[in-house]
Amino acid sequence: MPEPYDVITMGRIGVDLYPLDIGVPLARVETFGKFLGGSPTNVAVAAARLGRRTAVITRTGRDAFGEYLHQELQGFGVDDRWVTEVEEYPTPVTFCEIFPPDDFPLHFYRQPKAPDLEIHPPELDLDGVRDARIFWMTGTGLSAEPSRAATLSALQARSESPAREFRTATVFDLDWRPMFWDGGDHSAVAPARYREALAHATVAVGNIDECEVATGEREPHAAARALLAAGVELAVVKQGPKGVLAVHRDGSTADVPPLPVEVVNGLGAGDAFG
């Protein structure tokens, strides 16, 4: 029997094209660097760098950018066996403007549809998902079919497994990206889809805006209680410069103040936290 993965992540992937010209609007940038992108891939890479056995479930286009993403995942030591190709859609590209320390407008190119939203339930290795010590997914995968059905299938496999009590966590990074949803910030379906996923997760992580989408609550303690009521065991509410609130189902609470630092570059801080 193969050794279980320490971390399996599922969801968005793409090529990040970031300016090598700092403090310049996108229209004036002359040189870009090409990088592996997407929250799930960033988390898998970070865990691999810490010596963990990791894998990603996602899809790319059948193109040169898709080939590049495979090369990068392999180079970072992330298993890419579940990164498959979609012939109909191109690999997504994300452009960024860089205005340090904390202004990084993102421009997503995922039209007409991103391949990572074409993950189908029958394609999943549910045994691998069940056995992983940590399974980590994001809200983006819930924004369209068949990815939504596949994500819920993976979550359900985790929550119904007899081995659930022995695993570390099933993590739902709320990751609210309104531009990926019909209706944007006013999406009528997002709250219900978030609640459906929360019923199968053990940990929920999100900032105030993301918690409001999932629960309707903005006050940190109220949002944490609502996440627990939705089904998770641990609710983590990120409060930016005010720190982090963590509340467990057993009643224990940790309100962690921020650590004063000189911010050099805030890009990717959320993924690093995840």
C-alpha positions in Angstrom: 0.0 0.0 0.0 1.5 3.4 -1.0 2.4 5.9 1.7 -0.4 8.5 2.2 0.3 12.0 1.1 1.0 14.5 3.9 -0.9 17.2 1.9 -3.2 17.1 -1.1 -4.5 20.4 -2.4 -7.2 20.9 -5.0 -8.2 23.9 -7.2 -6.8 26.8 -9.1 -3.6 26.8 -11.1 -2.1 29.2 -13.6 0.9 31.1 -14.9 1.7 34.3 -13.0 3.3 36.9 -15.1 4.7 39.5 -12.7 6.4 42.7 -13.6 10.2 43.0 -13.2 9.6 46.7 -13.2 8.5 47.7 -9.7 6.1 50.6 -9.0 5.1 50.8 -12.7 1.5 50.6 -14.0 0.8 47.5 -16.1 0.5 49.6 -19.3 4.1 50.8 -18.8 5.7 47.5 -17.8 8.3 46.3 -20.3 9.6 43.1 -18.7 7.8 40.2 -16.9 8.9 37.1 -15.1 7.0 33.9 -15.4 6.0 31.9 -12.3 3.9 29.0 -11.1 0.7 30.4 -9.6 -2.6 29.5 -7.8 -3.3 29.2 -4.1 -3.5 25.4 -4.0 -0.2 25.0 -5.9 1.5 27.6 -3.6 0.4 25.7 -0.5 1.6 22.4 -2.0 5.0 23.9 -2.9 5.4 25.4 0.6 4.7 22.0 2.2 7.0 20.2 -0.2 9.8 22.7 0.7 9.2 21.7 4.4 9.9 18.1 3.4 6.3 16.9 3.1 4.9 14.6 0.5 2.5 16.7 -1.5 0.2 16.5 -4.6 -2.2 18.8 -6.4 -5.5 18.0 -8.1 -6.1 20.4 -10.9 -6.1 20.8 -14.7 -4.3 22.9 -17.2 -4.7 23.6 -20.9 -2.9 21.4 -23.5 -0.4 24.1 -24.3 3.1 25.4 -23.6 2.0 27.1 -20.4 0.5 23.9 -19.2 3.8 22.1 -19.9 5.6 24.8 -18.0 3.4 24.3 -14.9 4.1 20.6 -14.9 7.9 21.3 -15.0 7.6 23.8 -12.2 5.6 21.4 -9.9 8.0 18.6 -10.5 11.0 20.9 -9.9 9.5 21.9 -6.5 8.9 18.2 -5.6 5.1 18.3 -5.9 3.5 15.2 -7.3 1.7 16.2 -10.5 0.0 12.9 -11.3 -3.5 14.4 -10.9 -2.7 17.5 -13.0 -4.4 16.7 -16.2 -5.0 18.5 -19.5 -8.1 20.0 -21.0 -7.9 20.4 -24.8 -10.7 23.0 -25.1 -9.4 25.7 -22.8 -6.1 27.6 -22.5 -4.0 27.6 -19.3 -4.9 30.6 -17.3 -2.6 33.6 -17.0 -2.6 36.2 -14.2 -0.9 39.6 -14.5 0.1 41.6 -11.4 1.1 45.2 -10.8 3.6 45.6 -8.0 3.4 48.7 -5.8 5.2 47.7 -2.5 4.7 47.2 0.2 1.0 46.0 0.0 -0.6 47.1 -3.3 -0.7 44.3 -5.9 -3.7 44.6 -8.3 -4.3 41.2 -9.9 -5.7 40.7 -13.4 -7.0 37.2 -14.1 -7.3 35.9 -17.6 -9.5 32.7 -17.3 -11.8 33.0 -20.3 -13.8 31.4 -21.8 -13.3 29.0 -18.9 -10.4 27.9 -16.8 -9.3 24.2 -17.1 -9.2 23.9 -13.3 -13.0 24.3 -13.3 -13.2 21.2 -15.5 -12.3 18.7 -12.8 -14.9 15.9 -13.0 -15.9 13.7 -10.0 -15.2 10.3 -11.8 -11.6 11.5 -12.4 -10.8 11.7 -8.6 -8.6 9.2 -6.8 -10.9 9.2 -3.7 -8.7 6.7 -1.9 -5.8 9.0 -2.2 -7.9 11.9 -1.0 -9.3 9.9 2.0 -5.9 8.8 3.1 -4.1 12.2 2.9 -3.1 13.6 6.3 -4.3 17.0 5.1 -6.7 17.8 2.3 -6.8 21.5 1.4 -9.3 23.2 -1.0 -10.5 26.7 -1.8 -13.8 28.5 -2.5 -12.9 29.0 -6.2 -13.5 25.4 -7.0 -17.1 25.8 -5.9 -17.8 28.6 -8.4 -18.7 26.5 -11.4 -19.5 22.9 -12.5 -18.1 20.3 -12.8 -15.5 21.5 -10.4 -18.0 22.2 -7.7 -19.4 18.6 -7.8 -15.8 17.2 -7.8 -14.8 19.4 -4.8 -17.8 18.3 -2.8 -17.2 14.7 -3.8 -13.7 14.9 -2.4 -14.9 16.6 0.8 -17.7 14.1 1.3 -15.2 11.2 0.9 -13.1 12.8 3.6 -16.0 13.4 6.0 -17.5 9.9 5.6 -14.3 8.0 6.0 -13.9 5.9 9.1 -10.4 7.2 9.4 -11.5 10.8 9.8 -10.6 11.0 13.5 -7.0 10.0 12.7 -6.3 12.7 10.1 -5.0 16.1 10.8 -7.4 18.3 8.9 -9.7 18.9 5.9 -9.0 22.6 5.3 -11.4 25.0 3.5 -9.6 28.2 2.6 -12.6 30.5 1.9 -10.6 32.3 -0.8 -13.3 34.7 -2.0 -12.7 35.8 -5.6 -15.9 37.6 -6.8 -14.7 37.8 -10.4 -15.0 34.0 -10.7 -18.6 33.9 -9.7 -21.8 34.8 -11.6 -23.0 38.0 -10.0 -19.6 38.9 -8.6 -19.8 40.5 -5.2 -23.5 40.0 -5.2 -23.5 36.3 -6.2 -26.7 34.8 -5.0 -25.4 31.2 -5.0 -22.0 31.6 -3.3 -23.2 31.6 0.4 -25.1 28.4 -0.1 -22.2 26.7 -1.8 -19.8 27.7 0.9 -22.2 26.3 3.6 -22.4 23.1 1.7 -18.6 22.7 1.7 -18.3 23.8 5.3 -20.4 20.9 6.4 -17.6 18.5 5.4 -14.5 20.5 6.4 -12.8 20.4 9.8 -11.0 23.7 9.5 -12.1 27.0 7.9 -9.7 29.9 7.2 -10.7 33.3 5.9 -10.5 37.0 6.3 -13.4 39.2 7.3 -14.7 39.6 3.8 -14.5 35.9 3.1 -16.2 35.0 6.4 -19.0 37.4 5.6 -19.6 35.6 2.3 -19.7 32.2 4.1 -21.7 33.2 7.1 -23.2 36.7 6.7 -21.1 37.8 9.8 -18.3 40.4 9.8 -17.6 40.7 13.6 -14.7 38.2 14.1 -16.1 36.3 17.1 -19.6 36.1 15.5 -18.1 34.9 12.2 -16.1 32.2 14.0 -19.2 31.0 15.9 -21.1 30.8 12.6 -18.3 28.8 10.9 -18.4 26.3 13.9 -22.2 26.1 13.6 -21.8 25.3 9.9 -19.8 22.2 10.8 -16.1 22.9 11.2 -14.1 22.0 14.3 -11.7 25.0 14.0 -12.5 28.5 12.7 -9.6 30.8 11.9 -10.5 34.4 11.2 -7.7 36.6 9.7 -8.0 40.2 10.8 -5.1 41.8 8.9 -3.2 44.3 11.2 -5.4 43.3 14.1 -4.0 39.7 14.1 -5.8 36.3 14.0 -8.7 34.8 15.9 -8.9 31.0 16.2 -11.9 29.3 17.9 -12.3 25.6 18.4 -15.4 23.6 18.8 -14.3 22.6 22.4 -14.6 26.3 23.4 -10.9 27.1 23.4 -10.0 30.5 21.8 -6.8 32.0 20.7 -6.7 35.7 19.9 -3.2 36.3 18.5 -2.0 39.8 18.1 0.1 40.7 15.1 3.9 40.5 15.2 5.3 43.9 14.2 7.4 43.6 11.1 8.6 45.9 8.3 6.5 44.9 5.3 8.8 44.4 2.3 6.3 42.6 0.1 2.8 41.5 1.1 2.1 39.5 -2.0 1.3 35.9 -1.2 0.9 36.4 2.5 -2.4 34.7 2.5 -1.1 31.6 0.8 1.9 31.5 3.2 -0.6 31.7 6.1 -2.5 28.8 4.6 
